[in-house]
Amino acid sequence: MDEAIQKQVGAGNLATGIFAAIAGWIVPGLGHLLLRRWGKAAAYFLCISGLACAGLVMRGGVFAAGAQDLFDRLGFFADLGTGGFYLLAHWIQTAGPDVAHATGDYGTRMFATAGMLNLLTVLEAYEIGRGRRT
Amino acid sequence: MTSLFGSLTHFQALTFFALVVSITFAFLSKRGTSERVKYVLLALLAFLLVAIGIGWLMYPFSQ
C-alpha cells in the first residue's frame, strides 16, 4: 500500500463512519457523497434509486412491519434497506401493489434487491468513514 | 416512468435488473474504470446466460 492510500485509510473515525452509514441508508449514495467519493455516490444513487423506483412503478409489493410469515419478515428487512424510499413507497406507488401479474412480482424483487444493495453500500460507507477502506 | 417500466417484457426487466446490480457490484468490488467496465460486462453476460439457460431448462415443465 503506498503512502497516499495509507494516509487516507487512517484518516477516519467512528462518528464519521456512523454518520456516513446513516446518511447512506436514508438516501442511497449520500454517505459516499459526504465522504467525497463522487463517482461511487453517483453510481449508487442512480442504480439503487432506479431499481427501487422501477420496483414501485412496476407495482411491486412492499412488505409491512409485524408480518407473521418468516419470508414476509425477511422481505420487510430487505425493503427497509432502501431507507427513504421505504418511507416514500406509498407516495411513489400511487396505484398500490399488484403482485397477481408477473410485472408486479418482478417489482417486489427489484425493490427488495435495491434494499439489500443499499445495505451493502451503507457498510462500505461505514468502512470508509472509519478509515478502514479507501 | 410508469409507462416505461409498466410495459417491460420479461427479458427487458431481466436486463435492467442485471445491469443495475452488475454496476453496483462493480463499484463495490473493483477499483479503476477499466476493471469496473470489464466486471460489468462479465457479470451482465453471466446474469443473462444463466437466466436464459434456466429458462430453457424449465421450458419442458411449462407444457
N, CA and C atoms of all chains as a GROMACS GRO file, in nm:
protein
  591
    1MET      N    1   0.084  -0.119   0.000
    1MET     CA    2   0.000   0.000   0.000
    1MET      C    3   0.089   0.125   0.000
    2ASP      N    4   0.066   0.216  -0.096
    2ASP     CA    5   0.154   0.332  -0.100
    2ASP      C    6   0.115   0.435   0.009
    3GLU      N    7   0.199   0.537   0.022
    3GLU     CA    8   0.186   0.631   0.134
    3GLU      C    9   0.054   0.710   0.131
    4ALA      N   10   0.013   0.752   0.011
    4ALA     CA   11  -0.109   0.833  -0.001
    4ALA      C   12  -0.232   0.754   0.043
    5ILE      N   13  -0.238   0.628   0.001
    5ILE     CA   14  -0.353   0.544   0.038
    5ILE      C   15  -0.350   0.517   0.188
    6GLN      N   16  -0.231   0.491   0.241
    6GLN     CA   17  -0.217   0.463   0.383
    6GLN      C   18  -0.266   0.581   0.468
    7LYS      N   19  -0.234   0.704   0.422
    7LYS     CA   20  -0.274   0.825   0.492
    7LYS      C   21  -0.426   0.839   0.490
    8GLN      N   22  -0.486   0.810   0.371
    8GLN     CA   23  -0.629   0.821   0.352
    8GLN      C   24  -0.703   0.718   0.438
    9VAL      N   25  -0.649   0.596   0.446
    9VAL     CA   26  -0.711   0.488   0.522
    9VAL      C   27  -0.714   0.521   0.671
   10GLY      N   28  -0.609   0.581   0.721
   10GLY     CA   29  -0.602   0.609   0.864
   10GLY      C   30  -0.676   0.733   0.908
   11ALA      N   31  -0.743   0.804   0.812
   11ALA     CA   32  -0.799   0.935   0.845
   11ALA      C   33  -0.936   0.931   0.914
   12GLY      N   34  -1.005   0.819   0.913
   12GLY     CA   35  -1.143   0.815   0.962
   12GLY      C   36  -1.158   0.796   1.111
   13ASN      N   37  -1.284   0.806   1.157
   13ASN     CA   38  -1.315   0.776   1.296
   13ASN      C   39  -1.458   0.720   1.307
   14LEU      N   40  -1.495   0.673   1.424
   14LEU     CA   41  -1.624   0.605   1.444
   14LEU      C   42  -1.743   0.695   1.412
   15ALA      N   43  -1.739   0.821   1.460
   15ALA     CA   44  -1.851   0.912   1.437
   15ALA      C   45  -1.873   0.937   1.289
   16THR      N   46  -1.766   0.956   1.215
   16THR     CA   47  -1.777   0.978   1.070
   16THR      C   48  -1.838   0.855   1.003
   17GLY      N   49  -1.792   0.738   1.047
   17GLY     CA   50  -1.844   0.613   0.991
   17GLY      C   51  -1.993   0.598   1.014
   18ILE      N   52  -2.037   0.623   1.136
   18ILE     CA   53  -2.180   0.608   1.169
   18ILE      C   54  -2.263   0.713   1.095
   19PHE      N   55  -2.213   0.836   1.090
   19PHE     CA   56  -2.284   0.944   1.020
   19PHE      C   57  -2.300   0.912   0.872
   20ALA      N   58  -2.191   0.864   0.810
   20ALA     CA   59  -2.195   0.829   0.667
   20ALA      C   60  -2.290   0.713   0.643
   21ALA      N   61  -2.290   0.616   0.736
   21ALA     CA   62  -2.377   0.500   0.720
   21ALA      C   63  -2.524   0.540   0.727
   22ILE      N   64  -2.559   0.625   0.824
   22ILE     CA   65  -2.699   0.668   0.839
   22ILE      C   66  -2.742   0.751   0.717
   23ALA      N   67  -2.654   0.841   0.674
   23ALA     CA   68  -2.686   0.924   0.556
   23ALA      C   69  -2.705   0.835   0.433
   24GLY      N   70  -2.618   0.737   0.418
   24GLY     CA   71  -2.627   0.646   0.304
   24GLY      C   72  -2.750   0.558   0.308
   25TRP      N   73  -2.796   0.527   0.428
   25TRP     CA   74  -2.917   0.446   0.440
   25TRP      C   75  -3.040   0.527   0.400
   26ILE      N   76  -3.045   0.653   0.444
   26ILE     CA   77  -3.162   0.737   0.414
   26ILE      C   78  -3.170   0.767   0.264
   27VAL      N   79  -3.060   0.811   0.206
   27VAL     CA   80  -3.055   0.838   0.062
   27VAL      C   81  -2.938   0.760   0.003
   28PRO      N   82  -2.962   0.662  -0.085
   28PRO     CA   83  -2.851   0.585  -0.141
   28PRO      C   84  -2.743   0.675  -0.201
   29GLY      N   85  -2.619   0.652  -0.160
   29GLY     CA   86  -2.507   0.729  -0.215
   29GLY      C   87  -2.473   0.855  -0.136
   30LEU      N   88  -2.563   0.898  -0.046
   30LEU     CA   89  -2.537   1.023   0.028
   30LEU      C   90  -2.417   1.009   0.122
   31GLY      N   91  -2.402   0.890   0.181
   31GLY     CA   92  -2.286   0.867   0.268
   31GLY      C   93  -2.156   0.883   0.194
   32HIS      N   94  -2.150   0.829   0.073
   32HIS     CA   95  -2.029   0.841  -0.009
   32HIS      C   96  -2.008   0.985  -0.054
   33LEU      N   97  -2.118   1.055  -0.080
   33LEU     CA   98  -2.109   1.196  -0.121
   33LEU      C   99  -2.045   1.278  -0.009
   34LEU      N  100  -2.090   1.253   0.114
   34LEU     CA  101  -2.034   1.326   0.228
   34LEU      C  102  -1.886   1.292   0.250
   35LEU      N  103  -1.848   1.173   0.208
   35LEU     CA  104  -1.707   1.131   0.220
   35LEU      C  105  -1.626   1.166   0.095
   36ARG      N  106  -1.687   1.244   0.007
   36ARG     CA  107  -1.623   1.292  -0.117
   36ARG      C  108  -1.585   1.180  -0.213
   37ARG      N  109  -1.662   1.073  -0.214
   37ARG     CA  110  -1.643   0.968  -0.316
   37ARG      C  111  -1.748   0.993  -0.423
   38TRP      N  112  -1.720   1.092  -0.507
   38TRP     CA  113  -1.821   1.142  -0.602
   38TRP      C  114  -1.871   1.034  -0.699
   39GLY      N  115  -1.778   0.961  -0.757
   39GLY     CA  116  -1.816   0.860  -0.857
   39GLY      C  117  -1.904   0.752  -0.797
   40LYS      N  118  -1.861   0.701  -0.682
   40LYS     CA  119  -1.939   0.595  -0.617
   40LYS      C  120  -2.076   0.649  -0.574
   41ALA      N  121  -2.078   0.772  -0.522
   41ALA     CA  122  -2.205   0.832  -0.478
   41ALA      C  123  -2.304   0.839  -0.594
   42ALA      N  124  -2.256   0.887  -0.709
   42ALA     CA  125  -2.344   0.900  -0.826
   42ALA      C  126  -2.392   0.763  -0.873
   43ALA      N  127  -2.299   0.667  -0.880
   43ALA     CA  128  -2.335   0.533  -0.929
   43ALA      C  129  -2.436   0.467  -0.836
   44TYR      N  130  -2.412   0.474  -0.706
   44TYR     CA  131  -2.504   0.410  -0.611
   44TYR      C  132  -2.641   0.477  -0.612
   45PHE      N  133  -2.639   0.611  -0.620
   45PHE     CA  134  -2.768   0.681  -0.620
   45PHE      C  135  -2.850   0.642  -0.744
   46LEU      N  136  -2.786   0.647  -0.860
   46LEU     CA  137  -2.859   0.617  -0.984
   46LEU      C  138  -2.907   0.472  -0.988
   47CYS      N  139  -2.817   0.379  -0.952
   47CYS     CA  140  -2.854   0.237  -0.962
   47CYS      C  141  -2.959   0.197  -0.858
   48ILE      N  142  -2.935   0.232  -0.733
   48ILE     CA  143  -3.026   0.186  -0.627
   48ILE      C  144  -3.160   0.260  -0.634
   49SER      N  145  -3.154   0.391  -0.656
   49SER     CA  146  -3.279   0.466  -0.669
   49SER      C  147  -3.356   0.420  -0.791
   50GLY      N  148  -3.286   0.396  -0.901
   50GLY     CA  149  -3.351   0.348  -1.023
   50GLY      C  150  -3.420   0.214  -1.000
   51LEU      N  151  -3.350   0.124  -0.932
   51LEU     CA  152  -3.406  -0.009  -0.906
   51LEU      C  153  -3.528   0.000  -0.812
   52ALA      N  154  -3.514   0.082  -0.707
   52ALA     CA  155  -3.625   0.096  -0.611
   52ALA      C  156  -3.746   0.160  -0.679
   53CYS      N  157  -3.725   0.267  -0.755
   53CYS     CA  158  -3.836   0.334  -0.823
   53CYS      C  159  -3.900   0.242  -0.928
   54ALA      N  160  -3.815   0.169  -1.001
   54ALA     CA  161  -3.869   0.076  -1.101
   54ALA      C  162  -3.956  -0.029  -1.032
   55GLY      N  163  -3.908  -0.081  -0.919
   55GLY     CA  164  -3.986  -0.181  -0.844
   55GLY      C  165  -4.122  -0.126  -0.802
   56LEU      N  166  -4.124  -0.002  -0.758
   56LEU     CA  167  -4.250   0.057  -0.713
   56LEU      C  168  -4.342   0.088  -0.831
   57VAL      N  169  -4.283   0.140  -0.940
   57VAL     CA  170  -4.363   0.175  -1.058
   57VAL      C  171  -4.422   0.048  -1.123
   58MET      N  172  -4.346  -0.063  -1.112
   58MET     CA  173  -4.397  -0.190  -1.166
   58MET      C  174  -4.501  -0.253  -1.073
   59ARG      N  175  -4.540  -0.179  -0.971
   59ARG     CA  176  -4.644  -0.217  -0.874
   59ARG      C  177  -4.605  -0.340  -0.792
   60GLY      N  178  -4.477  -0.341  -0.752
   60GLY     CA  179  -4.430  -0.449  -0.665
   60GLY      C  180  -4.482  -0.430  -0.523
   61GLY      N  181  -4.486  -0.539  -0.448
   61GLY     CA  182  -4.534  -0.534  -0.311
   61GLY      C  183  -4.427  -0.478  -0.218
   62VAL      N  184  -4.473  -0.405  -0.116
   62VAL     CA  185  -4.382  -0.354  -0.013
   62VAL      C  186  -4.421  -0.421   0.118
   63PHE      N  187  -4.327  -0.492   0.178
   63PHE     CA  188  -4.359  -0.568   0.299
   63PHE      C  189  -4.375  -0.476   0.420
   64ALA      N  190  -4.480  -0.501   0.498
   64ALA     CA  191  -4.506  -0.418   0.616
   64ALA      C  192  -4.442  -0.479   0.740
   65ALA      N  193  -4.424  -0.397   0.841
   65ALA     CA  194  -4.368  -0.446   0.968
   65ALA      C  195  -4.471  -0.535   1.039
   66GLY      N  196  -4.422  -0.624   1.122
   66GLY     CA  197  -4.511  -0.707   1.204
   66GLY      C  198  -4.573  -0.824   1.130
   67ALA      N  199  -4.513  -0.869   1.021
   67ALA     CA  200  -4.568  -0.984   0.948
   67ALA      C  201  -4.542  -1.113   1.027
   68GLN      N  202  -4.634  -1.208   1.014
   68GLN     CA  203  -4.621  -1.335   1.087
   68GLN      C  204  -4.531  -1.434   1.013
   69ASP      N  205  -4.538  -1.431   0.881
   69ASP     CA  206  -4.461  -1.524   0.799
   69ASP      C  207  -4.313  -1.485   0.797
   70LEU      N  208  -4.225  -1.586   0.806
   70LEU     CA  209  -4.081  -1.560   0.812
   70LEU      C  210  -4.031  -1.491   0.684
   71PHE      N  211  -4.081  -1.535   0.568
   71PHE     CA  212  -4.037  -1.475   0.442
   71PHE      C  213  -4.082  -1.328   0.432
   72ASP      N  214  -4.203  -1.301   0.483
   72ASP     CA  215  -4.250  -1.162   0.483
   72ASP      C  216  -4.164  -1.076   0.574
   73ARG      N  217  -4.121  -1.135   0.685
   73ARG     CA  218  -4.036  -1.060   0.779
   73ARG      C  219  -3.900  -1.031   0.716
   74LEU      N  220  -3.845  -1.132   0.645
   74LEU     CA  221  -3.719  -1.111   0.572
   74LEU      C  222  -3.737  -1.005   0.464
   75GLY      N  223  -3.850  -1.012   0.397
   75GLY     CA  224  -3.881  -0.913   0.294
   75GLY      C  225  -3.890  -0.773   0.351
   76PHE      N  226  -3.947  -0.764   0.471
   76PHE     CA  227  -3.957  -0.633   0.538
   76PHE      C  228  -3.818  -0.576   0.565
   77PHE      N  229  -3.726  -0.661   0.616
   77PHE     CA  230  -3.590  -0.612   0.644
   77PHE      C  231  -3.517  -0.573   0.515
   78ALA      N  232  -3.541  -0.650   0.408
   78ALA     CA  233  -3.479  -0.615   0.280
   78ALA      C  234  -3.532  -0.482   0.229
   79ASP      N  235  -3.666  -0.466   0.236
   79ASP     CA  236  -3.728  -0.340   0.189
   79ASP      C  237  -3.682  -0.221   0.272
   80LEU      N  238  -3.667  -0.244   0.401
   80LEU     CA  239  -3.625  -0.138   0.493
   80LEU      C  240  -3.488  -0.082   0.455
   81GLY      N  241  -3.408  -0.165   0.389
   81GLY     CA  242  -3.275  -0.122   0.345
   81GLY      C  243  -3.278  -0.006   0.247
   82THR      N  244  -3.392   0.015   0.181
   82THR     CA  245  -3.400   0.126   0.085
   82THR      C  246  -3.412   0.261   0.156
   83GLY      N  247  -3.428   0.260   0.287
   83GLY     CA  248  -3.430   0.384   0.366
   83GLY      C  249  -3.543   0.476   0.330
   84GLY      N  250  -3.510   0.592   0.273
   84GLY     CA  251  -3.611   0.692   0.239
   84GLY      C  252  -3.715   0.640   0.142
   85PHE      N  253  -3.673   0.552   0.051
   85PHE     CA  254  -3.768   0.500  -0.047
   85PHE      C  255  -3.877   0.415   0.020
   86TYR      N  256  -3.841   0.348   0.130
   86TYR     CA  257  -3.943   0.268   0.200
   86TYR      C  258  -4.050   0.360   0.258
   87LEU      N  259  -4.003   0.473   0.315
   87LEU     CA  260  -4.096   0.568   0.375
   87LEU      C  261  -4.182   0.638   0.269
   88LEU      N  262  -4.126   0.656   0.150
   88LEU     CA  263  -4.197   0.726   0.043
   88LEU      C  264  -4.270   0.630  -0.051
   89ALA      N  265  -4.264   0.500  -0.021
   89ALA     CA  266  -4.318   0.399  -0.114
   89ALA      C  267  -4.464   0.424  -0.151
   90HIS      N  268  -4.545   0.455  -0.052
   90HIS     CA  269  -4.688   0.473  -0.081
   90HIS      C  270  -4.714   0.601  -0.161
   91TRP      N  271  -4.622   0.696  -0.147
   91TRP     CA  272  -4.635   0.821  -0.223
   91TRP      C  273  -4.593   0.800  -0.369
   92ILE      N  274  -4.488   0.720  -0.389
   92ILE     CA  275  -4.441   0.693  -0.526
   92ILE      C  276  -4.537   0.598  -0.597
   93GLN      N  277  -4.581   0.495  -0.522
   93GLN     CA  278  -4.667   0.392  -0.583
   93GLN      C  279  -4.813   0.427  -0.558
   94THR      N  280  -4.864   0.519  -0.637
   94THR     CA  281  -5.000   0.570  -0.613
   94THR      C  282  -5.108   0.465  -0.640
   95ALA      N  283  -5.083   0.374  -0.735
   95ALA     CA  284  -5.186   0.276  -0.772
   95ALA      C  285  -5.188   0.155  -0.677
   96GLY      N  286  -5.090   0.143  -0.589
   96GLY     CA  287  -5.086   0.029  -0.498
   96GLY      C  288  -5.024  -0.093  -0.564
   97PRO      N  289  -4.988  -0.194  -0.484
   97PRO     CA  290  -4.921  -0.312  -0.542
   97PRO      C  291  -5.017  -0.401  -0.621
   98ASP      N  292  -4.962  -0.474  -0.718
   98ASP     CA  293  -5.040  -0.569  -0.796
   98ASP      C  294  -4.950  -0.689  -0.825
   99VAL      N  295  -4.940  -0.778  -0.726
   99VAL     CA  296  -4.847  -0.891  -0.741
   99VAL      C  297  -4.913  -1.011  -0.810
  100ALA      N  298  -5.036  -0.994  -0.855
  100ALA     CA  299  -5.102  -1.103  -0.928
  100ALA      C  300  -5.042  -1.119  -1.067
  101HIS      N  301  -4.979  -1.013  -1.118
  101HIS     CA  302  -4.915  -1.019  -1.250
  101HIS      C  303  -4.764  -1.029  -1.233
  102ALA      N  304  -4.699  -1.084  -1.339
  102ALA     CA  305  -4.553  -1.104  -1.334
  102ALA      C  306  -4.479  -0.973  -1.311
  103THR      N  307  -4.527  -0.864  -1.372
  103THR     CA  308  -4.459  -0.735  -1.359
  103THR      C  309  -4.454  -0.692  -1.212
  104GLY      N  310  -4.566  -0.708  -1.143
  104GLY     CA  311  -4.571  -0.672  -1.001
  104GLY      C  312  -4.478  -0.760  -0.918
  105ASP      N  313  -4.471  -0.886  -0.954
  105ASP     CA  314  -4.383  -0.980  -0.883
  105ASP      C  315  -4.237  -0.940  -0.903
  106TYR      N  316  -4.202  -0.904  -1.025
  106TYR     CA  317  -4.066  -0.856  -1.052
  106TYR      C  318  -4.038  -0.730  -0.971
  107GLY      N  319  -4.139  -0.643  -0.965
  107GLY     CA  320  -4.123  -0.518  -0.890
  107GLY      C  321  -4.093  -0.543  -0.744
  108THR      N  322  -4.160  -0.645  -0.686
  108THR     CA  323  -4.135  -0.681  -0.546
  108THR      C  324  -3.989  -0.718  -0.526
  109ARG      N  325  -3.937  -0.803  -0.617
  109ARG     CA  326  -3.796  -0.847  -0.607
  109ARG      C  327  -3.700  -0.731  -0.629
  110MET      N  328  -3.734  -0.644  -0.724
  110MET     CA  329  -3.646  -0.530  -0.753
  110MET      C  330  -3.636  -0.438  -0.632
  111PHE      N  331  -3.748  -0.411  -0.568
  111PHE     CA  332  -3.746  -0.321  -0.452
  111PHE      C  333  -3.666  -0.384  -0.337
  112ALA      N  334  -3.686  -0.513  -0.313
  112ALA     CA  335  -3.610  -0.582  -0.207
  112ALA      C  336  -3.460  -0.585  -0.241
  113THR      N  337  -3.427  -0.609  -0.367
  113THR     CA  338  -3.286  -0.610  -0.408
  113THR      C  339  -3.223  -0.472  -0.390
  114ALA      N  340  -3.298  -0.367  -0.421
  114ALA     CA  341  -3.247  -0.231  -0.400
  114ALA      C  342  -3.212  -0.211  -0.253
  115GLY      N  343  -3.297  -0.264  -0.165
  115GLY     CA  344  -3.270  -0.253  -0.021
  115GLY      C  345  -3.144  -0.327   0.019
  116MET      N  346  -3.126  -0.447  -0.034
  116MET     CA  347  -3.006  -0.526   0.001
  116MET      C  348  -2.880  -0.459  -0.053
  117LEU      N  349  -2.887  -0.408  -0.177
  117LEU     CA  350  -2.771  -0.340  -0.234
  117LEU      C  351  -2.738  -0.215  -0.153
  118ASN      N  352  -2.843  -0.145  -0.109
  118ASN     CA  353  -2.817  -0.023  -0.031
  118ASN      C  354  -2.750  -0.057   0.102
  119LEU      N  355  -2.790  -0.169   0.161
  119LEU     CA  356  -2.725  -0.209   0.287
  119LEU      C  357  -2.576  -0.237   0.265
  120LEU      N  358  -2.542  -0.295   0.151
  120LEU     CA  359  -2.400  -0.319   0.119
  120LEU      C  360  -2.325  -0.186   0.105
  121THR      N  361  -2.388  -0.090   0.038
  121THR     CA  362  -2.321   0.040   0.021
  121THR      C  363  -2.311   0.114   0.154
  122VAL      N  364  -2.410   0.093   0.242
  122VAL     CA  365  -2.405   0.154   0.376
  122VAL      C  366  -2.284   0.098   0.453
  123LEU      N  367  -2.264  -0.033   0.444
  123LEU     CA  368  -2.149  -0.094   0.512
  123LEU      C  369  -2.018  -0.038   0.456
  124GLU      N  370  -2.014  -0.020   0.324
  124GLU     CA  371  -1.892   0.036   0.263
  124GLU      C  372  -1.870   0.180   0.309
  125ALA      N  373  -1.978   0.260   0.315
  125ALA     CA  374  -1.965   0.399   0.361
  125ALA      C  375  -1.913   0.401   0.505
  126TYR      N  376  -1.964   0.309   0.587
  126TYR     CA  377  -1.917   0.300   0.726
  126TYR      C  378  -1.768   0.268   0.732
  127GLU      N  379  -1.727   0.172   0.650
  127GLU     CA  380  -1.585   0.132   0.648
  127GLU      C  381  -1.496   0.248   0.600
  128ILE      N  382  -1.543   0.320   0.500
  128ILE     CA  383  -1.465   0.435   0.451
  128ILE      C  384  -1.458   0.543   0.559
  129GLY      N  385  -1.573   0.567   0.624
  129GLY     CA  386  -1.577   0.667   0.731
  129GLY      C  387  -1.486   0.632   0.848
  130ARG      N  388  -1.477   0.503   0.875
  130ARG     CA  389  -1.388   0.456   0.983
  130ARG      C  390  -1.242   0.462   0.944
  131GLY      N  391  -1.216   0.474   0.815
  131GLY     CA  392  -1.079   0.479   0.766
  131GLY      C  393  -1.018   0.342   0.740
  132ARG      N  394  -1.106   0.242   0.727
  132ARG     CA  395  -1.056   0.106   0.701
  132ARG      C  396  -1.052   0.073   0.553
  133ARG      N  397  -1.108   0.162   0.473
  133ARG     CA  398  -1.118   0.136   0.329
  133ARG      C  399  -1.108   0.269   0.256
  134THR      N  400  -1.056   0.265   0.135
  134THR     CA  401  -1.043   0.392   0.060
  134THR      C  402  -1.160   0.413  -0.034
  135MET      N  403  -4.240   0.749  -1.637
  135MET     CA  404  -4.170   0.632  -1.582
  135MET      C  405  -4.266   0.513  -1.570
  136THR      N  406  -4.393   0.545  -1.537
  136THR     CA  407  -4.491   0.436  -1.523
  136THR      C  408  -4.510   0.364  -1.656
  137SER      N  409  -4.522   0.444  -1.765
  137SER     CA  410  -4.544   0.381  -1.895
  137SER      C  411  -4.421   0.302  -1.940
  138LEU      N  412  -4.301   0.352  -1.903
  138LEU     CA  413  -4.177   0.284  -1.943
  138LEU      C  414  -4.162   0.150  -1.871
  139PHE      N  415  -4.173   0.152  -1.738
  139PHE     CA  416  -4.148   0.029  -1.661
  139PHE      C  417  -4.271  -0.060  -1.652
  140GLY      N  418  -4.390  -0.002  -1.671
  140GLY     CA  419  -4.512  -0.081  -1.661
  140GLY      C  420  -4.529  -0.176  -1.779
  141SER      N  421  -4.461  -0.146  -1.890
  141SER     CA  422  -4.482  -0.228  -2.010
  141SER      C  423  -4.357  -0.305  -2.052
  142LEU      N  424  -4.266  -0.328  -1.959
  142LEU     CA  425  -4.143  -0.402  -1.992
  142LEU      C  426  -4.173  -0.549  -2.018
  143THR      N  427  -4.102  -0.608  -2.113
  143THR     CA  428  -4.112  -0.752  -2.133
  143THR      C  429  -4.028  -0.820  -2.023
  144HIS      N  430  -4.041  -0.950  -2.010
  144HIS     CA  431  -3.964  -1.024  -1.909
  144HIS      C  432  -3.814  -1.003  -1.932
  145PHE      N  433  -3.773  -1.012  -2.060
  145PHE     CA  434  -3.631  -1.001  -2.092
  145PHE      C  435  -3.578  -0.860  -2.064
  146GLN      N  436  -3.659  -0.760  -2.095
  146GLN     CA  437  -3.616  -0.622  -2.068
  146GLN      C  438  -3.602  -0.598  -1.918
  147ALA      N  439  -3.697  -0.650  -1.840
  147ALA     CA  440  -3.690  -0.634  -1.695
  147ALA      C  441  -3.565  -0.705  -1.641
  148LEU      N  442  -3.538  -0.825  -1.693
  148LEU     CA  443  -3.420  -0.903  -1.652
  148LEU      C  444  -3.293  -0.826  -1.686
  149THR      N  445  -3.286  -0.770  -1.806
  149THR     CA  446  -3.166  -0.697  -1.849
  149THR      C  447  -3.144  -0.573  -1.762
  150PHE      N  448  -3.250  -0.500  -1.735
  150PHE     CA  449  -3.238  -0.381  -1.650
  150PHE      C  450  -3.188  -0.420  -1.511
  151PHE      N  451  -3.248  -0.524  -1.453
  151PHE     CA  452  -3.208  -0.572  -1.319
  151PHE      C  453  -3.061  -0.613  -1.320
  152ALA      N  454  -3.022  -0.692  -1.422
  152ALA     CA  455  -2.884  -0.742  -1.430
  152ALA      C  456  -2.785  -0.628  -1.445
  153LEU      N  457  -2.818  -0.529  -1.526
  153LEU     CA  458  -2.728  -0.416  -1.549
  153LEU      C  459  -2.707  -0.335  -1.421
  154VAL      N  460  -2.816  -0.305  -1.353
  154VAL     CA  461  -2.807  -0.222  -1.232
  154VAL      C  462  -2.730  -0.294  -1.121
  155VAL      N  463  -2.758  -0.423  -1.104
  155VAL     CA  464  -2.688  -0.500  -1.000
  155VAL      C  465  -2.539  -0.514  -1.036
  156SER      N  466  -2.510  -0.537  -1.164
  156SER     CA  467  -2.370  -0.550  -1.207
  156SER      C  468  -2.291  -0.422  -1.181
  157ILE      N  469  -2.351  -0.308  -1.214
  157ILE     CA  470  -2.281  -0.180  -1.194
  157ILE      C  471  -2.254  -0.157  -1.045
  158THR      N  472  -2.355  -0.185  -0.962
  158THR     CA  473  -2.337  -0.164  -0.818
  158THR      C  474  -2.226  -0.253  -0.763
  159PHE      N  475  -2.226  -0.380  -0.802
  159PHE     CA  476  -2.121  -0.472  -0.754
  159PHE      C  477  -1.984  -0.432  -0.807
  160ALA      N  478  -1.980  -0.380  -0.930
  160ALA     CA  479  -1.852  -0.336  -0.987
  160ALA      C  480  -1.793  -0.222  -0.904
  161PHE      N  481  -1.877  -0.127  -0.864
  161PHE     CA  482  -1.827  -0.015  -0.784
  161PHE      C  483  -1.792  -0.060  -0.642
  162LEU      N  484  -1.862  -0.164  -0.593
  162LEU     CA  485  -1.832  -0.213  -0.458
  162LEU      C  486  -1.701  -0.291  -0.454
  163SER      N  487  -1.673  -0.366  -0.561
  163SER     CA  488  -1.563  -0.461  -0.550
  163SER      C  489  -1.440  -0.429  -0.634
  164LYS      N  490  -1.450  -0.338  -0.729
  164LYS     CA  491  -1.335  -0.311  -0.817
  164LYS      C  492  -1.291  -0.165  -0.810
  165ARG      N  493  -1.164  -0.143  -0.838
  165ARG     CA  494  -1.110  -0.008  -0.846
  165ARG      C  495  -1.064   0.018  -0.988
  166GLY      N  496  -1.082   0.140  -1.032
  166GLY     CA  497  -1.037   0.175  -1.166
  166GLY      C  498  -1.144   0.149  -1.271
  167THR      N  499  -1.152   0.239  -1.366
  167THR     CA  500  -1.260   0.232  -1.466
  167THR      C  501  -1.253   0.105  -1.550
  168SER      N  502  -1.134   0.070  -1.598
  168SER     CA  503  -1.126  -0.045  -1.689
  168SER      C  504  -1.165  -0.175  -1.618
  169GLU      N  505  -1.122  -0.188  -1.493
  169GLU     CA  506  -1.160  -0.310  -1.417
  169GLU      C  507  -1.310  -0.315  -1.396
  170ARG      N  508  -1.370  -0.200  -1.367
  170ARG     CA  509  -1.514  -0.195  -1.343
  170ARG      C  510  -1.593  -0.226  -1.470
  171VAL      N  511  -1.549  -0.170  -1.581
  171VAL     CA  512  -1.619  -0.195  -1.709
  171VAL      C  513  -1.612  -0.344  -1.743
  172LYS      N  514  -1.494  -0.403  -1.723
  172LYS     CA  515  -1.477  -0.546  -1.751
  172LYS      C  516  -1.571  -0.629  -1.663
  173TYR      N  517  -1.577  -0.592  -1.534
  173TYR     CA  518  -1.662  -0.664  -1.438
  173TYR      C  519  -1.810  -0.652  -1.476
  174VAL      N  520  -1.852  -0.529  -1.513
  174VAL     CA  521  -1.993  -0.508  -1.550
  174VAL      C  522  -2.030  -0.595  -1.670
  175LEU      N  523  -1.943  -0.596  -1.770
  175LEU     CA  524  -1.973  -0.675  -1.891
  175LEU      C  525  -1.980  -0.824  -1.860
  176LEU      N  526  -1.884  -0.872  -1.781
  176LEU     CA  527  -1.883  -1.016  -1.748
  176LEU      C  528  -2.002  -1.054  -1.662
  177ALA      N  529  -2.032  -0.973  -1.561
  177ALA     CA  530  -2.144  -1.004  -1.471
  177ALA      C  531  -2.277  -0.998  -1.546
  178LEU      N  532  -2.290  -0.897  -1.632
  178LEU     CA  533  -2.414  -0.883  -1.711
  178LEU      C  534  -2.434  -1.004  -1.801
  179LEU      N  535  -2.326  -1.044  -1.868
  179LEU     CA  536  -2.332  -1.159  -1.957
  179LEU      C  537  -2.367  -1.286  -1.877
  180ALA      N  538  -2.305  -1.301  -1.759
  180ALA     CA  539  -2.332  -1.419  -1.676
  180ALA      C  540  -2.478  -1.421  -1.631
  181PHE      N  541  -2.528  -1.305  -1.588
  181PHE     CA  542  -2.669  -1.295  -1.547
  181PHE      C  543  -2.761  -1.342  -1.660
  182LEU      N  544  -2.737  -1.287  -1.780
  182LEU     CA  545  -2.825  -1.316  -1.893
  182LEU      C  546  -2.815  -1.462  -1.936
  183LEU      N  547  -2.691  -1.514  -1.943
  183LEU     CA  548  -2.673  -1.652  -1.986
  183LEU      C  549  -2.738  -1.749  -1.887
  184VAL      N  550  -2.717  -1.726  -1.759
  184VAL     CA  551  -2.774  -1.816  -1.657
  184VAL      C  552  -2.927  -1.810  -1.662
  185ALA      N  553  -2.982  -1.689  -1.674
  185ALA     CA  554  -3.128  -1.674  -1.677
  185ALA      C  555  -3.187  -1.743  -1.800
  186ILE      N  556  -3.123  -1.724  -1.916
  186ILE     CA  557  -3.173  -1.788  -2.038
  186ILE      C  558  -3.156  -1.940  -2.029
  187GLY      N  559  -3.043  -1.985  -1.971
  187GLY     CA  560  -3.020  -2.129  -1.952
  187GLY      C  561  -3.124  -2.192  -1.863
  188ILE      N  562  -3.153  -2.127  -1.751
  188ILE     CA  563  -3.255  -2.181  -1.659
  188ILE      C  564  -3.391  -2.179  -1.727
  189GLY      N  565  -3.416  -2.073  -1.806
  189GLY     CA  566  -3.542  -2.065  -1.880
  189GLY      C  567  -3.560  -2.183  -1.975
  190TRP      N  568  -3.453  -2.218  -2.048
  190TRP     CA  569  -3.458  -2.332  -2.139
  190TRP      C  570  -3.479  -2.462  -2.063
  191LEU      N  571  -3.412  -2.477  -1.948
  191LEU     CA  572  -3.427  -2.599  -1.868
  191LEU      C  573  -3.569  -2.613  -1.814
  192MET      N  574  -3.631  -2.500  -1.782
  192MET     CA  575  -3.765  -2.505  -1.724
  192MET      C  576  -3.875  -2.518  -1.831
  193TYR      N  577  -3.840  -2.491  -1.955
  193TYR     CA  578  -3.942  -2.488  -2.062
  193TYR      C  579  -4.025  -2.616  -2.073
  194PRO      N  580  -3.963  -2.737  -2.070
  194PRO     CA  581  -4.046  -2.859  -2.082
  194PRO      C  582  -4.151  -2.871  -1.971
  195PHE      N  583  -4.124  -2.816  -1.854
  195PHE     CA  584  -4.219  -2.830  -1.743
  195PHE      C  585  -4.340  -2.734  -1.756
  196SER      N  586  -4.328  -2.639  -1.847
  196SER     CA  587  -4.439  -2.543  -1.863
  196SER      C  588  -4.548  -2.598  -1.955
  197GLN      N  589  -4.520  -2.709  -2.023
  197GLN     CA  590  -4.618  -2.762  -2.120
  197GLN      C  591  -4.729  -2.841  -2.049
   0.00000   0.00000   0.00000
